[in-house]
């Protein structure tokens, strides 16, 4: 089996390679503030969380790691967010090196685009988009932090959190596992972070389409329309539901002003879609709110972006597939277009595989951990969706529990379908064989 015929395996192994390098670097004494070697499992958990842009941590990022360790984490976040292959492709363009077909196929899968045509142009756009948005975000966040921290610290915080937000990573340096709870009513921080999260999670395919067809809704690709509409729907509905459920909860929003409540509702509607920041206590939320956020984390961001989850477009395809079945339609239709059955089958496969992974992980953690079942499910979906939100149990997980979450983060980032294809692709039938129909009962 030649490597050019299996781009999925390269993606799976490249993420693993970056994680292992990051683990080694984080284990070194220079990476911790104490100057001591870090436990291999702690380093592996942190490196996986950073590379898979998740944000779950077992030690506090701002107080445990040294400046060198924080730079390693930031580099892993950036590599994991835009993908290793995208960076290599852009460097090849700068060096005027020819990018071969099998490399373009890998890049196509890494960017989750449906065609190899124009993939190098998209890679170039990705790189400049990342620099532009993270740069603007850093400037705006500097204006926030300069009021509370020295200039050097403010610059450091601004750059780190801008990259972390755009890559949907959820890592923060504020210390005490408190994320942005001290800025719950700060409009500039809330809208800067959420804008970076949305832009990073909407997908580079959509950004490219919007750039090419600015203010021309009719000319946008069906993929872009679905991603945008689903994103808006989830943010608006999430803001309303979370605000309604937590409005009077004294552990979260109950003691906030009207402005604080509205900003907190909006912020926590955006970040569960794979960013992992929070401005109110996640552990203090009502069970029904946690369950709703689990749904948002499961859906996640959009294809081709820096986020995880089953993706907004996948969720939309599933909804319209159910509608087509109930209405007796022959085809699955979205916004006046019918979808290829390969797309629908892939969506159902991803949905089934995702639920299976979550169920197996939950079953294991129920056996090994002494925490409420809902909190364990929240942790698992947060890991799988590469979100990073936690009710506060992450540092207290057993070694086996941490390994389970590590696998969830890794599989959630590389994608279960991609992971399956990386190993099962050679086993697929070489030639199409028509088999006789068989009858089974459904429902």
N, C-alpha and C positions, 0 to 999 in steps of 0.2 A: 504493500500500500504506500504510494508516494505521498509525501507531505502536502503537495499542492492539492490533493483530492480531499484533504481533511483539515480545513482551516479551524474547525471547532476545537480540535485537540491542541492546537497552538495557543488558543485563547485560554483554555483550561490550565495548561501547563505554565503559561506566562504569568498568570495571576499567582499560581502556586510558587513560582520562582521568586517573584517580587516579595511575597509573604515571608518566605524562608530567609531571604537576604535581610528584610526588615527585622525579623525575629533575632537574627544573629547580632545586628547592630544594636538593638534595644537591650540585649542581654549584657552588653559591655558596661563596665563601671562608669565610663564617661557619659553614658546615657541617663543615669540616675543622679539625683541631687545628693544622695548619700555617698556616692562614689563606690557603691558596691555592685556586685553582679546581680542582675535581676533574674528571678525564677523563670526558667524556660517557658512554662505554661503561661505565665503572666505576659511575657514578651510576645509569645505566639498569639495570644488573645488580642493584645493591643495591635500588633502588626496586621492581623487578619481584619480587625475592625477598621483600621485606617485604610488598608488597601481596598477593602470592600465597601469603603465610604459609609460605614454604619454609625459609629459613635458610641457603642456600648463599651464601657471600660470597667476594669476591676481595680484599678488604682487611679487616683485623681490626676488628670493630665497636667493641670497647672502647678501642682505641688510636688508630685512624685518625680517627674522627668526633668532632667537638666535642659539647658538651652539646646545642646546637641541632640538630646532625645526628642525634644519638641520639633526640631528641624527634620529629623528622620521621619517623624509622624506626619509632618506637613508634606514632605516629599512623597510619602506613600499615599496620602490622600490625593495629591495632584495626579500621580501616576494612575491610581485606581479610578479617579474621576473621568479623566479624558482618555484613558486606556494607553497602555504601553505602546501598542502598535501605531496609534495616531501620532504620538510624539516621534517615533522612529521614522514614520513616513514623511513628516514635516521636515525633519533633519535631512532626510534623503533629498527632498526638494531643494533645500538650501544648499546642499553640497552638489546639486545637479547630478545626483546618481539616479540611474534608471530603477524604477520600481516595477518588479516583475509581476506576472499574472498571479502567481500563488500568494504574493504579498498583498496584492489588491483584493484578493478573495478574503484573506484574513481581515483586512481593514474593513471590508464590506460587512463582515459578521460583527466586528468590534463596534462599528457605528450603527449596526442594526438597520441598515438601509436595504431596500429591495432590489437594487440594481448596482452593478459594478461600474456602470457608466457615470462619470463625473465624481467618482469616489475620492480621487486625489484633490479635486477642487473643494469637496466637502471637508476633507481633512485639514486643508489650509484655512478654511473658514472656521473650523472648530478651534484651531490654535489661536487665531486672532480674536475670536469671540471670547475665549477664556481670558486672554490678556486684558481685553477691553472691559468686560463686566467685573472681573475681579479687581482691576485697577480702580474703577469708579467706586465699587463697593468699599475698598480699603480707604479711600479718601473720605467718604461719608461716615464710615465707622470711626475714623480718627477724630472727627468732629464730636462724636459721642464720648469716646474714651478720654479725650484730652481734658475733660472737665473733672475727671476722677483720678487720673493717673499721670505720672511724669511723661514727658514727651517721648522718650525712647520706648517706655513700656506701652504707651498708646500706639505708637507706630507698629510695634510687634503684635499687639492685640488686633489692630485693624487689619493687617495683612493676613494673619493666621485665621481670623474669623471670617474674613471675606472669602478666602479660598475654601475654608471648611463649609461655608454656606452654599457657595456656588456648586461645589462638588457634592452637596447634600450629605456631608459627612457627620455633622453634629458634634464634633469635638470642640471643646472650649478650654480656655486657659484661666478662667476667673477663679477657679479653686473651690474646694468644698463641695464638689458635685452639684453646684447650684445653677449651672448654666446661666441664663439671662433673667433669672427671677428678680434680680435687683433693678431691672429695666422694663418691668411690665408695662409702665405707663409712658415710656419714652417713644414717641411717635417716630423719630428719625431712625432709631435702632430697629424698631418693629418692621417698618416698611422697607428699610434697606435689606435686612436679613431675609424677609419673606420674598422680596423681589428677586434676590439672588437665588433663593431656593426654587422659585417658580421658573426662572429663566434656565437654571441648570437642569431642572427636572422635566421641562416641556419637550426636550429633545432637540438635538442639533439639526435634524431633518426639518423640523417645524421652523426653527430660526432661519434656516437657509431659505425655506419657502416664503416666509414672511418678508425676508430681505428682498427676494426677487419679485414679490407681488405685493408691495407695501400698499395698504388700504384698498386692496382688490380682492375682496372675500370670494367672489365667484371664481377667480382664477386659482385659488389655493387648492392643493391636492386634497383628496378626500381624507387622507391620513391626517393632515394638518387640521382640517375642520373638526374631525372627531376628537383629536387630542385637545384642541383648544376648548371645545364645548364641554368635554368631560372634565377638564381642569376647572373651568369656571363653575360648573355644576357642583363639583365636589367641594370647592372652597366655600361657595355660598351656603350650600346645605350644611357643611361642616360647621361654619360659623354660627348658624342659627341653632343647630342641635346642641353643640357644646355650650353655647351661651345659655340656652334654655335649661340644660341639665345642671350647670354649675353656677348659675347666677347668684343663688343664695347660699352656696356651700361655703361655710366659714374657713375651710381648709384650702380653698383655692381662690375664688373670686368674691366671696361674700363680703369682704371688708374693703374691696376696691371701689374707686369712684366710677361713675358711669363711663368716663373715657377709658379707665383701666380695664373695665369689664369688656368693653367692645374691642379694645386692642388685644386683650388676652384671648378672647373668643376667636378672633381672626387669626392670631399667631398660631394657636393650637389647632386650627383647622388646616393651616398650610403645612406645618412641620411634620405631622404624622405621615405625610406623603413622602417619606424617606429622609427628612433632614435631621430630626433628633434633638433639636433645641427645644427648650421650654421656658416660659416666663411665669408659670404657676406650677405648684407641686403636682407631679403626676401621681405620686403615691397617695395624695390626699383626695383624688378624684373619686366620684361615686362609681360603683361597679358598672352601672349602665353606660356611663361615659367611657370607661375603659373598654367596654365591649364595642362601642361605636368607633372608638379610635383604632381598635384592632381591625375593623373592617377597612378603615382608611389606609392603615399600614399594609394590609393585604393587597389592596388595589395598587397603591404606590404611585410612581411617577409615570412618565410617558416613554415609549420606546426610543432608543437612541440618545437618551439623556444620561445624567449622572446618577439617577435614582434607581431604586429597586422595585420589588413587588411584582405582581403579575402584569402590571402596566394598565394605564387608563384605556388604551385602545383595545387591549385584550378583553377587559371587562365590558366595554361597549359591544364588541363582537359577540360575547356570550349572551348579553341581554337581548340583542337582536336575533340571535340564533334561537333563543327560547321563544321570542315573539313569532318567528317564522314557523316554528313547530306548532305552537298553539293556534296560529291563524291558518295553518295548512298551506303555507307558501312553499313553492318548489325551491326557491333560492333565499339566501339570507341577504336582505337589502338594508343599506345604510345611506341615508341622505340621497336617495334616488339612484344609487348604484348597487349592483349585486356583487357579492364577494366570491372569490375563488374558494372552492371547498377545501383546498389545502390550507388556507388561512384559518377557516373555521375549525378544521381538525386539529391544527396546531394549537389554537386557543383552548380547545377542550382538553388536549393532552397536557398543556401547561397547567390548567386549572386542577386537573386530577392529580398530577404529580406534586403540585404545590400543597394541596390539601393532605396528600399522603405523607409528605415530609413533615408537615406540621403535626399531624396526628401521631406519627412515630416518635418525634421529638418530645411531644407533650407526654406521651405514655412513659417514656424513659425518665423524664424529669419528675413525673408524679411518683415514680418508684424511688428516686434518689434524693429528692429535695423536700424539705419540710416548710413549704410556703403554700399560700392559698392557690388553688388550681387556676383561678382567673389570672393571678399575677404571673404564674408560670407560662400560661398561654400568651399573655401580653409580651413577656420576654422573648419567647420563641418567634412570634410573628414579627416583633421588632427586629430580631436578628435576621430572619429570612427576608424581610422587606428592606433590609439595610437601612433601618430607620435610626435606631440608637436611643429611643425613649425607653425609660425604665421606671418601674415603681420603687426602685431602690434596692433590689435584691441581687443585682449583678455581682457586686464584690463578695457576696456571701454564698455564691454557688459552690458546690463541691467540684472537685477536679473533673469528674465525669460530666457534671452539668456544664462546666465551661467548655469541654470538648464538644458536647452536643451543640452549643451555641456557636462555637467556631465553625463547625460543619454547616450549620444553617446559614451563617453569614457568607461563607465561601460559595455554597451552592446557590444562594439567593443572588449573589453578584454575578457569577459567571452565567447563570441561567440553567435551569434544570433540563430544558430541551437541548441547549448547547452541550451541556455535560453528557447527556445521553447520546447525542450524535457523535461526540468525540470518541466514544468507545464502541457504539453499536453500528455506526455507519458502514464499516467493512462487512458486517453481517447481513446487510440488506440484500434482497434478491438482485442478482445481476440482470436478469431479464424478467419482463412482466409475464406472468402466467395467469391466464383466465381460469378461475375456479368456479365450480357450480354454486349457485345460490343456496343458502340454508335458511330456514325460518326459525326465529326465536321470538318469544313474547317479551314486551317491554312494559313496565309499569304495573 
